[in-house]
Amino acid sequence: MIQSDESFRDEFKPLSIPASYESADTQESKIIFALAQLGEGSADDVLARLEELQPGSADPQLAAMTEVVLSGLFNKGLIKGTDHSGKMSYNLSKITKSNEGEVNPDLLAPGLD
């Protein structure tokens, strides 16, 4: 395997969402966890959630890092975002409602029915 292929896979691998908040995790993991907790939110919303999870953690450096992490994940296509009057709101694109449709058997490929 060519090194560039491996580095590409590392750069664009699917997000791993932590199951719980751990103060020893990386800042990126904490930011992803906070966004998952919110469902959708701006960098400011995520920063506020981080402050709730670990009081005293929100500072200008974490605020800047939160914006950089979220915009970086968005630019890579790993999270979704929408612009609301000049402010980005991010989400993890989780399916929250199951598909209630049905399959039309007349449209199935031959041999699949």
Sequence and secondary structure as in RCSB ss.txt:
>XXXX:A:sequence
MIQSDESFRDEFKPLSIPASYESADTQESKIIFALAQLGEGSADDVLARLEELQPGSADPQLAAMTEVVLSGLFN
KGLIKGTDHSGKMSYNLSKITKSNEGEVNPDLLAPGLD
>XXXX:A:secstr
  HHHHHHHHHT      SS  TTS HHHHHHHHHHHHSEE HHHHHHHHHHHSTT   HHHHHHHHHHHHHHHH
TTSSEEEEETTEEEEE     S       GGGS TT  
